[in-house]
Amino acid sequence: MEIQITKTTTPKAKPGADVKLGFGNYFTDHMLIMNYDEGEGWHDARIVPYGPIALDPAAMCLHYGQEVFEGMKAYKTPDGGVQLFRPEKNMERLNVSNERLCIPLIDEAFCVEAIKKLVDIDRDWIPEAPGTSLYIRPFIFAIDPHVGVHPAKHLMFVVILSPVGAYYPQGINPVDIYVEQKYVRAVKGGMGFTKTAGNYAASLKAQDEAEKLGYTQVLWLDGVDRKYIEEVGTMNVFFKIGDEIITPELSGSILSGITRMSCIELLKSKGYKVTERKISVQELFDAHENGELKEAFGTGTAAVISPIGTFEWNGKKITVADGGIGEVSQMLYDTITGIQCGKIKDEYNWVQKI
C-alpha cells in the first residue's frame, strides 16, 4: 500500500526550549490516517495536516467503546539521528488488542514503516532536552453510523505525535502509591490485557480519589480475591525482595508492557534473578516489616522507570528504600533511556533508526 502525503501549508509554532512540555499538551503538524471498510480491508493510508476528524453522532465508538490504542516514542540521538524503541512490539500488541475487541488486524510491518515516515516528516518537533521525546499515539476506532451492539464494519487507524517531557511532575523521583481496595479495574477473561479506552475509564474514579489523598497513582489488586497485586494505573510494577526481583505474572488481567518485557530481559542478561508470579499485598508489607523489601518501581513507555517511595494499604503506610531511588531502578532507567537516546550501545537490537 502506498502512503499519500499532503503537507501542511500553515505549520504551527513549535514549543520553545523554555517551555515546560509536560505530557500530551502539544501536537505536531501532521497525522497518519488509514481506513477500514468491510470487503476492502485496510486502505487509503495517508499523511495529512493535523486537525479535527469528522464523526457522525451515531459513530459506534462513541456509544460502545470499540477502540484500541498504543503508546511509543521517538528519540533524537547525539549525532542528530532519530530512532524508535521496539516499535514492532507495539504493533504486535495492538493486534492482540484488535483481536479481543473484534477489530480487523493491521499489517504490523507496514504500520511501523508508516509511523517512521510520519515521524520523519515531523522530526523537527522532536525535543532534545534531557528526559524529553516525541510521544507516538496510534489508535483505532469504530466509525459506523449505527446505534446497535455488534462489531464495526468501518474503522479508522490514526497516529498523532506529541513532544513530551516527564510523565510525572517529579520525574525520576519516587512516587507515592495508594493500594486500591474498593474499586476493580479488570478481571481475567475481560480486557485488562488490552490497551482499550474502557480499561482507563474504569480507573478514573479510584485515581481521582487517590489524588485527593495526595497520592500519585493507584496500585490495583486482582478483581476476585482482592489481595494479589496487578499493576499501577499506567505502569507495570516490580519489587526487589531480598536478592529476587518479582513482578506479577501475566494472567490475563494486566497489560503486557513493552518496558516490562525489556526490563525482564535486561535484568536477566545482567544476572539478576527475576520471577513472574502472584504476589499479595500482604506479602509485600510483610517483606517490608522483615527488612527484605529493598526496592519497588513501575515501568511503562510514558515514565520508563518510576521508583515508588511509599505505599498505603488498609490504614498502613510503608516507605521503600528510605524514600529514595534504588540501585536497580537507577540502573534500569539509565540503561533503557541511554539505549533509547543513542547514548548507550544497543546490545539487544531494540532500536530502529529512521
C-alpha positions, 0 to 999 in steps of 0.5 A: 500500500502506498502512503499519500502525503499532503503537507501542511501549508500553515505549520504551527509554532513549535514549543520553545526550549523554555517551555515546560512540555509536560505530557500530551499538551502539544501536537505536531503538524501532521497525522497518519490516517488509514481506513477500514471498510468491510470487503476492502480491508485496510486502505487509503493510508495517508499523511495529512495536516493535523486537525479535527476528524469528522464523526457522525453522532451515531459513530459506534465508538462513541456509544460502545467503546470499540477502540484500541490504542498504543503508546511509543516514542521517538528519540533524537540521538547525539549525532542528530539521528532519530530512532524508535524503541521496539516499535514492532512490539507495539504493533504486535500488541495492538493486534492482540488488542484488535483481536479481543475487541473484534477489530480487523488486524493491521499489517504490523510491518507496514504500520511501523514503516508508516509511523517512521515516515510520519515521524520523519516528516515531523522530526523537527518537533522532536525535543532534545532536552534531557528526559524529553521525546516525541510521544507516538499515539496510534489508535483505532476506532469504530466509525459506523453510523449505527446505534446497535451492539455488534462489531464495526464494519468501518474503522479508522487507524490514526497516529498523532505525535506529541513532544513530551517531557516527564510523565510525572511532575517529579520525574525520576523521583519516587512516587507515592502509591495508594493500594486500591481496595474498593474499586476493580479495574479488570478481571481475567477473561475481560480486557485488562490485557488490552490497551482499550479506552474502557480499561482507563475509564474504569480507573478514573474514579479510584485515581481521582480519589487517590489524588485527593489523598495526595497520592500519585497513582493507584496500585490495583489488586486482582478483581476476585480475591482482592489481595494479589497485586496487578499493576499501577494505573499506567505502569507495570510494577516490580519489587526487589525482595531480598536478592529476587526481583518479582513482578506479577505474572501475566494472567490475563488481567494486566497489560503486557508492557513493552518496558516490562518485557525489556526490563525482564530481559535486561535484568536477566542478561545482567544476572539478576534473578527475576520471577513472574508470579502472584504476589499479595499485598500482604506479602509485600508489607510483610517483606517490608516489616522483615527488612527484605523489601529493598526496592519497588518501581513501575515501568511503562513507555510514558515514565520508563522507570518510576521508583515508588517511595511509599505505599498505603494499604488498609490504614498502613503506610510503608516507605521503600528504600528510605524514600529514595531511588534504588540501585536497580531502578537507577540502573534500569532507567539509565540503561533503557533511556541511554539505549533509547537516546543513542547514548548507550550501545544497543546490545539487544537490537531494540532500536530502529533508526529512521 
